[in-house]
Amino acid sequence: MYSKETITFDDFLKLDIRVGEIIDVEFFEKAKKAAYKLTIDFGEGIGIKKSSAQITSHYTEKDLIGKQILAVVNFPEKNIAGFKSEVLVLGTYSEGGVVLVVPDKRVKNGDILG
């Protein structure tokens, strides 16, 4: 999935990437590929958002509660099998499935990637 298309730094700055904490997880039975419905707290200003994430191969529901993740919060909402996904959780396409991109220290929910 490598893209050779170059973007400018201004293009990158259009992405609003924030830290959020997963506060609820539910297996997404209607999804075409195995996925979870995540409820994520992005703190004051953004609040609680939902996302669908295909991360079931590396994470159990129990693993995810309380985990801080990075997500793009300014993409348009996407309807996935009747579920409104409001943010794009970031991960790497790795051997065995998607691995989440996470801060290596606990930070404030809503902190901006910069």
N, C-alpha and C positions, 0 to 999 in steps of 0.2 A: 504494500500500500504506500510505498514511497512516492511522493509527488516531486517532480523536478521543477514544478512551477514555483517561481520565486515570488515572495511577497515583501512588502516594505515593512519597516518597523511600525509605521502608522497603522498598517493592516493588523499587525499583531496586537497593538494597543486597543483595537476595537473589541477584543475578547475580554470579557469580565470573568476572570477565573478566581474563585473564592474557596476558602476552607469551610467545610461544613461537617457536622457530626451526625452520623446515622443514628436515629432514635427509634426507628421501627423498620422491620423487615418482614416481608410476606412473600411466599413463593407465588410466582405469576403463572397460574395454571393456563390462562388463555394465550400466552405468548407462543409463537411458532418454535422458538428455540428456548431452552431452559433459561429462566431469568428470575430475578427478584424484583418486587416493587419496594423501593426504598423511600422512607420518609427522612428528610435531612434538615437539620437546624443550621441555618446560616447566620444566626444571631440577629441583633438589632439592624433595622434597615432593610433586610431581605426577608428574614423570617423563615418559616417552614416551607419547604418545597418537596415535590415528589419526583422520582425518576425510576425508569426501568433500566436494569443493568444485567447483562449476560455474564455474570461472575460466579455462577454456581459451581464451576469445576474446582475453584481454589478456595471458596469461602462457604461456610455454613451460615445459617441465619444467626446463630449464637456468636460466631466470630465477628460479625459485622456491627452488632449493637455497641455503640460508644466509640466506634472507629471514626477518626477524622479522615476526610477524603478531599480531593480537589475536583471542582466541577465548573463548567462554563455555565454561568447563570443568565446570560443575555441572548441565548438562542431562542427562537420562537418555540412555543409549546408544540409537542408532537403527540398525536393520538396513536397509541400502540394497542391494538386489540381492545379498544374501548377504554383504555387507561390514559389519562392525561399526564405525559412525562414533561416536566417543566424545566429540567436542567440536564446537562450532559455530564455524567460522571466520567472522569478521565482514568484511563488504564492503558496498559501496554498489551498488544497482541503477542502473548508469550507462549512457549511450549506448554501444552495442556490447558490453555484458556487465558482469559483476560486477568491481568494482575493490576490491582488498583494503584494509582499514583497517590501517595500519602506524604504528609509532612513527617520528618524524622523526629520532631519534638512536638509536644502538645502546644498548640497556639490558640488564639482567640477565634471562635467561630466567626466567619465573615471576613477574616484577614484576606488581603488581596495578593495574588501571585504577582510578583514584580521583579 
